[in-house]
Amino acid sequence: MDGFLNLNKPAGFTSHDCVARVRRLLRMKRVGHGGTLDPAATGVLPIALGRATRLLQFLRQGKTYRATIQFGLRTATDDLDGEILTKRPVPELELSAIESLLPKFQGSILQIPPRYSAIQVGGKRMYDLARAGELVDVPSRIVEVTDLEIVGWRSQDFPKLELAIACGAGTYIRSIARDLGELLGTGGTLAGLIRTESHGFSLTDSLTLEMLEAQVEAQNFQPLDSAQALSHLSTVNLTQSEAKRWSQGQRLANIEENTSEENLSPRLDTPLRVCDHTATFLGIGRWNQTEDDPVLAPWIVFGE
């Protein structure tokens, strides 16, 4: 079984827990996930099955979230699962103060990840170092936040702000909550997080673990097609003879590329979706430069 599962991760599960559960349900060893979600978070967790685990790196980039930030709190983990460091009611906080600061969190921004995170420092995970009481410098990083929109506001002793966020890989929403609270002088922590889109998969089309189990028991579960998951890539359609040669590892010359709107100019060494004349997915190819014209070279081959 090869393809993808658009899983709606439940709260309390790590991404690794979900992979282990899917392995047991589908009785498969080769299962992987794209884009880790914190245990407290819910929402889209792309799962790759079988040979599709080799395709995770080629999925569409970008993620969207619905986040709830609570002010008046600072925690050790920058979410409600951690030890409370400070707690002070701030009923005087006004939405206008937040609106004036949000532009600081859009575009390419420098972000310091939470101390309790999966980032490795010296070969060890940050959360392991934090739990062991080791204080290390958390390396900052440049991340991309493409959109930040207020969708809800509750004024109370510990006000809550709901944001819709679109961002690139490596962005920590917990860090946005923490840093926004620091700028306001109130403290802030992430009180809830739902990932609504990830790598081209949407929450509206996702399956819960219970839904997956029911489909498996009814013997009607079908993974999402790899070719569809990679529909954002430019496509090369091969004839029957070309497909056979390419699948055997041969490079092909004089091949035309069906360029998508997102990839108007083909570039060397960028991934291409390769299909045969029946639109069957064959794998990932790329253009290599020769002395003459570029040739289509195999990158990941799924077979003839």
VEXKOLLO-110169 format. One record per residue (C-alpha): chain; x, y, z. Coordinates in steps of 0.1 Angstrom, whole numbers. Layout:
! residues N
node c: A	u: X	v: Y	w: Z
...
! end
This chain:
! residues 304
node c: A	u: 0	v: 0	w: 0
node c: A	u: 15	v: 33	w: -11
node c: A	u: 1	v: 68	w: -7
node c: A	u: -9	v: 94	w: 19
node c: A	u: -33	v: 97	w: 48
node c: A	u: -46	v: 131	w: 58
node c: A	u: -49	v: 125	w: 96
node c: A	u: -67	v: 147	w: 121
node c: A	u: -43	v: 144	w: 150
node c: A	u: -61	v: 143	w: 184
node c: A	u: -49	v: 162	w: 215
node c: A	u: -26	v: 143	w: 238
node c: A	u: -9	v: 123	w: 210
node c: A	u: 26	v: 130	w: 198
node c: A	u: 32	v: 127	w: 161
node c: A	u: 52	v: 96	w: 168
node c: A	u: 22	v: 81	w: 187
node c: A	u: 0	v: 87	w: 156
node c: A	u: 25	v: 70	w: 133
node c: A	u: 27	v: 40	w: 157
node c: A	u: -11	v: 38	w: 158
node c: A	u: -14	v: 39	w: 120
node c: A	u: 13	v: 12	w: 117
node c: A	u: -8	v: -11	w: 139
node c: A	u: -41	v: -4	w: 122
node c: A	u: -27	v: -8	w: 87
node c: A	u: -2	v: -35	w: 96
node c: A	u: 26	v: -16	w: 79
node c: A	u: 62	v: -9	w: 88
node c: A	u: 69	v: 19	w: 64
node c: A	u: 49	v: 48	w: 78
node c: A	u: 62	v: 84	w: 83
node c: A	u: 48	v: 119	w: 89
node c: A	u: 54	v: 154	w: 76
node c: A	u: 55	v: 184	w: 100
node c: A	u: 55	v: 175	w: 137
node c: A	u: 26	v: 187	w: 159
node c: A	u: 30	v: 193	w: 196
node c: A	u: 10	v: 168	w: 217
node c: A	u: -15	v: 195	w: 228
node c: A	u: -22	v: 206	w: 193
node c: A	u: -48	v: 190	w: 169
node c: A	u: -54	v: 191	w: 132
node c: A	u: -37	v: 181	w: 100
node c: A	u: -8	v: 156	w: 102
node c: A	u: 2	v: 143	w: 68
node c: A	u: 10	v: 106	w: 70
node c: A	u: 30	v: 88	w: 42
node c: A	u: 25	v: 51	w: 36
node c: A	u: 48	v: 26	w: 20
node c: A	u: 70	v: 40	w: -7
node c: A	u: 53	v: 74	w: -3
node c: A	u: 76	v: 79	w: 27
node c: A	u: 102	v: 89	w: 2
node c: A	u: 80	v: 116	w: -12
node c: A	u: 75	v: 136	w: 20
node c: A	u: 103	v: 160	w: 10
node c: A	u: 84	v: 169	w: -22
node c: A	u: 50	v: 179	w: -7
node c: A	u: 37	v: 214	w: -11
node c: A	u: 52	v: 238	w: 14
node c: A	u: 33	v: 261	w: 38
node c: A	u: 9	v: 255	w: 68
node c: A	u: -20	v: 273	w: 83
node c: A	u: -32	v: 274	w: 119
node c: A	u: -60	v: 286	w: 142
node c: A	u: -43	v: 296	w: 174
node c: A	u: -56	v: 309	w: 207
node c: A	u: -33	v: 330	w: 228
node c: A	u: -40	v: 337	w: 265
node c: A	u: -25	v: 368	w: 281
node c: A	u: -15	v: 373	w: 318
node c: A	u: 3	v: 340	w: 319
node c: A	u: 39	v: 329	w: 313
node c: A	u: 47	v: 292	w: 313
node c: A	u: 79	v: 271	w: 310
node c: A	u: 67	v: 255	w: 278
node c: A	u: 50	v: 285	w: 263
node c: A	u: 17	v: 266	w: 263
node c: A	u: -8	v: 256	w: 290
node c: A	u: 9	v: 222	w: 295
node c: A	u: 39	v: 237	w: 312
node c: A	u: 46	v: 250	w: 347
node c: A	u: 31	v: 284	w: 353
node c: A	u: 59	v: 309	w: 359
node c: A	u: 39	v: 340	w: 364
node c: A	u: 1	v: 347	w: 365
node c: A	u: -14	v: 382	w: 367
node c: A	u: -49	v: 393	w: 356
node c: A	u: -48	v: 419	w: 328
node c: A	u: -84	v: 430	w: 323
node c: A	u: -71	v: 464	w: 311
node c: A	u: -55	v: 449	w: 280
node c: A	u: -72	v: 463	w: 248
node c: A	u: -73	v: 447	w: 213
node c: A	u: -60	v: 480	w: 198
node c: A	u: -27	v: 474	w: 216
node c: A	u: -24	v: 440	w: 201
node c: A	u: -33	v: 452	w: 166
node c: A	u: -4	v: 477	w: 166
node c: A	u: 21	v: 450	w: 173
node c: A	u: 10	v: 422	w: 150
node c: A	u: 29	v: 436	w: 120
node c: A	u: 61	v: 428	w: 139
node c: A	u: 52	v: 391	w: 135
node c: A	u: 47	v: 391	w: 97
node c: A	u: 71	v: 385	w: 69
node c: A	u: 106	v: 371	w: 76
node c: A	u: 111	v: 373	w: 113
node c: A	u: 138	v: 362	w: 137
node c: A	u: 123	v: 337	w: 162
node c: A	u: 137	v: 319	w: 192
node c: A	u: 120	v: 284	w: 195
node c: A	u: 106	v: 273	w: 229
node c: A	u: 130	v: 256	w: 253
node c: A	u: 107	v: 226	w: 252
node c: A	u: 110	v: 218	w: 215
node c: A	u: 123	v: 190	w: 193
node c: A	u: 152	v: 211	w: 180
node c: A	u: 186	v: 194	w: 185
node c: A	u: 215	v: 211	w: 203
node c: A	u: 247	v: 191	w: 206
node c: A	u: 229	v: 160	w: 194
node c: A	u: 202	v: 162	w: 221
node c: A	u: 166	v: 174	w: 218
node c: A	u: 158	v: 207	w: 235
node c: A	u: 130	v: 192	w: 255
node c: A	u: 153	v: 165	w: 269
node c: A	u: 178	v: 191	w: 280
node c: A	u: 150	v: 213	w: 295
node c: A	u: 136	v: 183	w: 315
node c: A	u: 171	v: 175	w: 328
node c: A	u: 174	v: 211	w: 341
node c: A	u: 202	v: 220	w: 317
node c: A	u: 201	v: 256	w: 306
node c: A	u: 215	v: 260	w: 270
node c: A	u: 213	v: 289	w: 246
node c: A	u: 183	v: 283	w: 222
node c: A	u: 195	v: 290	w: 186
node c: A	u: 174	v: 317	w: 169
node c: A	u: 162	v: 312	w: 133
node c: A	u: 146	v: 331	w: 105
node c: A	u: 110	v: 320	w: 98
node c: A	u: 84	v: 331	w: 74
node c: A	u: 49	v: 342	w: 85
node c: A	u: 29	v: 351	w: 54
node c: A	u: -4	v: 360	w: 70
node c: A	u: -16	v: 369	w: 105
node c: A	u: -53	v: 377	w: 110
node c: A	u: -74	v: 383	w: 141
node c: A	u: -105	v: 362	w: 141
node c: A	u: -116	v: 364	w: 177
node c: A	u: -111	v: 384	w: 209
node c: A	u: -124	v: 378	w: 245
node c: A	u: -118	v: 406	w: 270
node c: A	u: -116	v: 392	w: 305
node c: A	u: -92	v: 389	w: 334
node c: A	u: -70	v: 366	w: 313
node c: A	u: -79	v: 378	w: 278
node c: A	u: -78	v: 354	w: 248
node c: A	u: -69	v: 362	w: 212
node c: A	u: -77	v: 340	w: 183
node c: A	u: -55	v: 342	w: 153
node c: A	u: -54	v: 326	w: 118
node c: A	u: -18	v: 321	w: 108
node c: A	u: -2	v: 311	w: 76
node c: A	u: 35	v: 303	w: 78
node c: A	u: 65	v: 284	w: 65
node c: A	u: 83	v: 254	w: 79
node c: A	u: 100	v: 257	w: 113
node c: A	u: 77	v: 284	w: 127
node c: A	u: 67	v: 279	w: 163
node c: A	u: 33	v: 294	w: 171
node c: A	u: 41	v: 290	w: 208
node c: A	u: 70	v: 315	w: 203
node c: A	u: 46	v: 340	w: 187
node c: A	u: 23	v: 337	w: 217
node c: A	u: 52	v: 342	w: 241
node c: A	u: 68	v: 370	w: 222
node c: A	u: 36	v: 389	w: 217
node c: A	u: 29	v: 387	w: 255
node c: A	u: 64	v: 400	w: 262
node c: A	u: 60	v: 430	w: 239
node c: A	u: 27	v: 438	w: 256
node c: A	u: 42	v: 434	w: 291
node c: A	u: 15	v: 410	w: 301
node c: A	u: 30	v: 376	w: 294
node c: A	u: 13	v: 353	w: 269
node c: A	u: 11	v: 316	w: 263
node c: A	u: -5	v: 294	w: 237
node c: A	u: -39	v: 281	w: 250
node c: A	u: -50	v: 262	w: 219
node c: A	u: -38	v: 252	w: 184
node c: A	u: -54	v: 236	w: 154
node c: A	u: -35	v: 231	w: 122
node c: A	u: -60	v: 236	w: 94
node c: A	u: -37	v: 230	w: 64
node c: A	u: -3	v: 213	w: 60
node c: A	u: 16	v: 204	w: 29
node c: A	u: -15	v: 207	w: 7
node c: A	u: -38	v: 187	w: 30
node c: A	u: -68	v: 204	w: 45
node c: A	u: -86	v: 198	w: 78
node c: A	u: -120	v: 195	w: 61
node c: A	u: -108	v: 164	w: 42
node c: A	u: -90	v: 147	w: 71
node c: A	u: -97	v: 115	w: 89
node c: A	u: -96	v: 109	w: 127
node c: A	u: -80	v: 78	w: 141
node c: A	u: -115	v: 65	w: 148
node c: A	u: -126	v: 71	w: 112
node c: A	u: -95	v: 53	w: 99
node c: A	u: -101	v: 23	w: 122
node c: A	u: -137	v: 21	w: 110
node c: A	u: -126	v: 21	w: 74
node c: A	u: -100	v: -5	w: 80
node c: A	u: -125	v: -28	w: 97
node c: A	u: -149	v: -23	w: 68
node c: A	u: -120	v: -30	w: 44
node c: A	u: -127	v: 2	w: 24
node c: A	u: -97	v: 24	w: 33
node c: A	u: -79	v: 38	w: 3
node c: A	u: -48	v: 60	w: 7
node c: A	u: -46	v: 93	w: -11
node c: A	u: -29	v: 90	w: -45
node c: A	u: 8	v: 101	w: -45
node c: A	u: 3	v: 118	w: -79
node c: A	u: -25	v: 139	w: -65
node c: A	u: -5	v: 149	w: -34
node c: A	u: 22	v: 161	w: -57
node c: A	u: -1	v: 180	w: -81
node c: A	u: 17	v: 213	w: -74
node c: A	u: 48	v: 200	w: -92
node c: A	u: 53	v: 203	w: -129
node c: A	u: 45	v: 171	w: -148
node c: A	u: 62	v: 151	w: -175
node c: A	u: 41	v: 125	w: -193
node c: A	u: 60	v: 97	w: -210
node c: A	u: 51	v: 73	w: -237
node c: A	u: 51	v: 36	w: -230
node c: A	u: 86	v: 31	w: -243
node c: A	u: 99	v: 62	w: -226
node c: A	u: 84	v: 52	w: -193
node c: A	u: 100	v: 18	w: -195
node c: A	u: 134	v: 32	w: -202
node c: A	u: 131	v: 59	w: -175
node c: A	u: 120	v: 34	w: -149
node c: A	u: 151	v: 13	w: -157
node c: A	u: 172	v: 43	w: -147
node c: A	u: 179	v: 58	w: -181
node c: A	u: 180	v: 95	w: -188
node c: A	u: 157	v: 108	w: -216
node c: A	u: 163	v: 136	w: -241
node c: A	u: 138	v: 156	w: -261
node c: A	u: 111	v: 154	w: -234
node c: A	u: 84	v: 181	w: -230
node c: A	u: 74	v: 193	w: -196
node c: A	u: 38	v: 203	w: -187
node c: A	u: 46	v: 233	w: -165
node c: A	u: 20	v: 243	w: -139
node c: A	u: 11	v: 279	w: -131
node c: A	u: 32	v: 278	w: -100
node c: A	u: 63	v: 267	w: -120
node c: A	u: 63	v: 287	w: -152
node c: A	u: 100	v: 283	w: -159
node c: A	u: 115	v: 248	w: -156
node c: A	u: 148	v: 248	w: -137
node c: A	u: 176	v: 222	w: -134
node c: A	u: 176	v: 199	w: -105
node c: A	u: 140	v: 208	w: -94
node c: A	u: 116	v: 179	w: -87
node c: A	u: 92	v: 169	w: -115
node c: A	u: 62	v: 146	w: -113
node c: A	u: 67	v: 118	w: -138
node c: A	u: 37	v: 98	w: -152
node c: A	u: 31	v: 75	w: -181
node c: A	u: 7	v: 79	w: -209
node c: A	u: -22	v: 66	w: -187
node c: A	u: -14	v: 92	w: -160
node c: A	u: 0	v: 65	w: -137
node c: A	u: 26	v: 79	w: -113
node c: A	u: 61	v: 66	w: -119
node c: A	u: 81	v: 87	w: -95
node c: A	u: 101	v: 119	w: -93
node c: A	u: 125	v: 131	w: -120
node c: A	u: 147	v: 162	w: -126
node c: A	u: 164	v: 179	w: -154
node c: A	u: 201	v: 174	w: -158
node c: A	u: 222	v: 196	w: -180
node c: A	u: 243	v: 180	w: -208
node c: A	u: 264	v: 194	w: -235
node c: A	u: 233	v: 198	w: -256
node c: A	u: 197	v: 201	w: -241
node c: A	u: 186	v: 192	w: -206
node c: A	u: 178	v: 155	w: -201
node c: A	u: 152	v: 140	w: -178
node c: A	u: 169	v: 119	w: -151
node c: A	u: 153	v: 96	w: -126
node c: A	u: 154	v: 108	w: -89
node c: A	u: 129	v: 85	w: -72
node c: A	u: 115	v: 56	w: -93
node c: A	u: 84	v: 37	w: -82
node c: A	u: 88	v: 11	w: -109
node c: A	u: 74	v: 4	w: -144
! end
